[in-house]
Amino acid sequence: MKIRTRLTLWYAAILVASLIIMGAGVYQEISEQLHRDHSKDIWEQALNEASEMVVYVGLPAVALGLLGGWWITRKTLAPVTALIEAVERKHDRNLSERLPSTGNGDELDRLTQVFNAMTSRLDSSFQRIREFTLHASHELKTPLTVMRGELETALREEHLTPTQKEMLLSQVDEIERLATIVDGLTLLTKADTGQITLDCEPVQLGELVRETFADAKILGQPQAIQVSLSECQDTVISGDRHRLRQLLLTLTDNAVKYNKPNGRVEISLSQVNGFAELRIENTGVGVAPELQPRVFERFFRGDGSHSNAVEGCGLGLSIAQWIVVAHNGTIQFASKPGELTTVTVKLAKAANGNNVLK
């Protein structure tokens, strides 16, 4: 129950109690008068006067008090409602925006100042984390590149035994995995700080989907995964072709990797209510219902036992979500563990070849 409702009910209870007390007082006065004078006419006259007082004075006073109390409560709590709405709109990218203040110098203004100070500290912390991640990932690129070059040079040595070659190849694979993580972190951190600009041009999404479908068929061959393209309507959207290609590859790669042997992946592209709707379904292990809200978190991997056997770092869906949101679209994840997992992406169709990107 809202504070406004509780205050109104309490105020109404006080007014009704006051009316009852007033009625009891009038009744007591009439009883004493009747005790002094047993005249029936006096009793009836006093009773009529008391009734008129309650009906014409007491009830209107209660009604007026209720309306006045409700209005005062509404007026008093309006800044609280505005503050709640402003806090609800807060997220990690608008922490620098200050909450509105009434300027009255009351307790609510003090609370607003405390919230602003808190969000300012949070904003500084997030900025330091982003700067550290960006600098760290940038500094890691050079030693990883050097290590990979040295290992590839060592692999060309003729005197290496098969065991030594296998060990060096394993190290190269791990370095490539680290490089992928560093690249993903760099991309997301730059996206968080607004350092990435997307090109805006008409893109034939159907063409990209067909190209990705061909790549997915190749990716699915080692595990005999059947990849099908059930529908592919030619749809032109306005966006960054490179990033959209990256989005499609990320989603199809996930659908193939997190699948079961002899499973299937179904891709479809259709037009729904002015949107290009891309659906990618796979028959993998899936994600438990309680974990599904976290699938777009960075480094999150749904099923630990299965994920450990699959290469990846848990950044793919985070990057996919950023690409979709940057194109003013939506992405949804739904999964029935052991049955079907579906990712649905909706992107606005191009209007005369123009669409403003974030």
N, C-alpha and C positions, 0 to 999 in steps of 0.2 A: 504494500500500500504506500502511495506517495505521501511525502510529508504534508503537502497541501491538503490532501484528503483527511489525514489524521488531525491536523489543526482545525479544519472546518468541523469535523465531528466532535472534537473536544469543545470547541466554541459553542456548538449547538447544544451539547449536553449541559454546559454551564448556563445557557439561557433558559433551557427547559427547567433546570433545577431552580433557577431564580423565579420562574413563573410559578412553580409548585410552592415554593416558600411564600411568595406573595399571596397565593390563593389560601395557603394554610393560615397566614396572618389575618387575612380578611375573615376567614371562617372563625378563627378564634375571637376576633372582635365581635362578630355577630353573636356568637355563643354567649359571650359575657354580657352583651346588651340584652339578649333574650333572658338571661338569668336574672337581670335586674328588672326587666319589664316583660311580663308574659303575654303581652298583646300580640295577637296573630298578625295584625296589620303591620306592626313594626318589623316582625320577622320576614314577612313577604317583601316589604319595602327594602330591607337590608339585603335580602337574597337577590332581588332584582338589580340593586346597585352593584353588588359584587359581580354578578354575571355580566352586566354591561361593562364593568371595568376590565374583566378578563377578556371579553370578546373584542371590545373596541379599543382597548389600550394595551393589554398584555400580549395578545396574539400579534397585532401589527408590530409591536416593539420587538418581539422574537423574530418575526420575518425580516424586519429591517436590520436587526442585529446579525442575522445569518448572512444576508446579502452583503452587509458592510464588512463582516468578518471574512467572508470569502474573497471580496475584492481586495481587502488589505493583505490577506495571505498571498493572493496571486501576485499583487504588486511587489510584496516583500521578497517572494521567492523567484521572481522573474530573472534576476541576475544569476541565481543558482542554476536555473534551467539553461541559460545562455552559456554558463561556464561548463556545464556537463556536456553540452553539444560541442563546444570548442575542444574539450579534452578528448571526446570520442573521435574527432577528426585528426588527432595527432598520430603521426607515424614517424618512422626513422628518417624520412626525407624532408619533413617540414618542422623539425624540432626548433629551428631558429625563429619561427613565427611566434610572436608573443600572444598570450591569451588576453582577451579584452578586459579592461578594468572599468568599473563604474565611476571612479573618481570621488566616491563618497568618503573614503578613508575609514570604512567600517571593516568588520571581520572578513567579509567577502573579498574586499580589496586586499587584505592581508593574505588570505588564502590564495588569491590570484598571483600575488607576488611570490609566494612560496612555490607555486606550480611553475611560474616562469623561471625562477632560479633553478629549479630541479631540471626542467627541460633544457636549460642552457648548459648545465653540467653534462647532461646526457648527450647533447649535441656535440660538445667538445670531446667527449669520450669516443663517440662514433667516428668523429673526424680523425682522431688519433689512430683508431683501429684501421680505418680505411687507408690512411697515409702509411702506416706500418705495413699493411698487407701489400700495398702497391709497391713500396720501396723494396720490401723483402722479395717479392716475386720478381721484380726487375733485377735485383742483385743475384738471384739464383740462376737466372738464364745463362749468364756467362760461364760459371763453373760447370753447369750441366752440359753446355755445348762443348766445352773443352774436354770433359770426361768422355763424352760420346765420341768425339774425334779421336781421342787417344785409344779408346777401345776398338774403334773401327780400324785404326792403323795396326793395332796388335793382332786383329783377326786376319790380317793379310800376311802374317808371318807363316812361312811354310813349315817350320819345325814344330808347330803346335800339335798336340795330341787331340783326339776327338773329345776327350774329357775337358781339356782346357778350352777348346772352342765352344763347347756347350756352356761352360761357365761364363765365358765372355759374352756370348749371345744372351744369356740370362741377365747379365748386368746391363747390356744395351737395352733390353726390354724394360727393365726397371727404371732406367734413366729416361726412356721415352714416356713411361707412365708418370714419372715426376714432372717431366716437361709439360705433359698434358694438364696436370693439376695446376702448375704454375700459370700456364696460358689461360686456363679457366678462371683462376682467381684474379688474374690481371684484367681479364675482360669484365668480370662482374664488378670489380672495384672501380674500374673506369666508368662503367655504367652507373654505379651509385653516385659518383661525383659529377656526372654529366659531361664526361670527357669524350664520349663517343657520339659522333654525328652520323645519322643514317641517310643514305642517298634515297631520294624520292623519285621513282620512275615507274611507269606502267610495267607490270610484271605478269606474264602469262603463267598463272599458278598451275594450271593443268599440265603445262610442259615440264615444270619442275617436279610435279608429282610423278609423272611418267619416268623421268630420269631417276628419281629416287627409288621408284618401284623396281627398276632394272638393277640398281645397286643392291637393294634389299634381297632380291632373288639370289644374288651371288653370296651375300653374307649368310643366307640361310642354308646354303648347300652343305656345309660340314655337319650340321645336325639334322639334315633332311627336313628342314622346316619349309612348309608350303606357304609361299607368299602370293597373294592374289590381289588384283585391283578390280574391285567389284563395280566401281563407278568413277568416272573422271570427266566431269563437265568442264569445258574450257571456260575459265573465269579469269578476268583481268582485275588485279588489285594494284594499288599504288604502294610501293615500298622499296626496301633495299633487297635486291636480288640475292646478294651474297649471304645476308643474314637469314633470309627466308630459306635458302638452300641449306644453310647450317641447321635451321630449325627442323626441316624435314629429315635430314640425315640423323640428327640426334634422336628424334622420336622413333624412326624406323630401326635404328641401331639398337635402341633400348628394347623395342618390341621383339627383336631377334635374340638379343643376348639373354633377356629375362624370359625365356621360353623353355619349353620342354622338348626333348628329341621327338621328331615326327609331329611337332605341333604345327600351328598355322598362324599366319599374320594376314589380316585383311585390311586393305587401304581403300578409302573412298573419298571422293571430293564431289560435293554437290552445292547447289545454290539454294539457300533457304532464307526467305524474307529479306533479300538484299544483302545477304552475307554469303561468303564462301565458307562452307563448313567442311573441315577435314576431320575424318575419323580414322584412327588406327587402333585395331583390336588385335590382341594376341592371347594365346592359350597358355600363358605362363603360370607360375605359382601364385602370383597376385600379391596383394597387400592387405593385411588385416584391416577391418573397418576403423578400428581405433587409431590406426597409424596413417590412414589416408590423408587427413588434413596436413600432415607433415611432409608429403612427398616432394613439395617444391622447396623445402629447406635445403640449405647447402650442406653437403656431405651426408645427407640422410640416405640410408639404404634400407629398404623395407624389411627384407627377410635376411637376417644375419647368416644363417647356415647356407642359404643359396647364394647370397651376394659374395661371400668369401671365395666362391669358386668362379666368379665372373669378374672379368677385368672391368674396372671403373672406379670412379672416385666420388660419386654422388653429387656431381655438379651439373650433369646433363639437363635435368628437368629445371634446375634453377636458371640455367642459360636459356632454355626454351621459353620459360615463363617471361623472362626479360624481353626476349625478341618479340613475343606476342603482344605484351603490354606496350612496348615501344611502337608497335604498329596499330595501337588503339583497338586491340582485339581481346579475346578472352580464351582461356584454356582451362579445361576441366578434366579431372582424373576420376575414374570410377573403376572399382575392381570387386569381383566376386572371387575370393581365394579358391584356387583349384579349378576355376571355370573360365572366366573371361575378364580381361583388363582392357579398358577403353580410354583413350585420350581423345578429347574433342577440342578442336581449335576453330574459332570463328573469327574471320577477318572481313572487314567491310569491303565491298566491291568498289572499284575505282569509279568516281563520278567525273566524267570528262577527262579521265587520266590524271586527276589531281586529288591528293589526299595529304593533309598536314600530319606529319609524324611528330612524336614527342621528342 
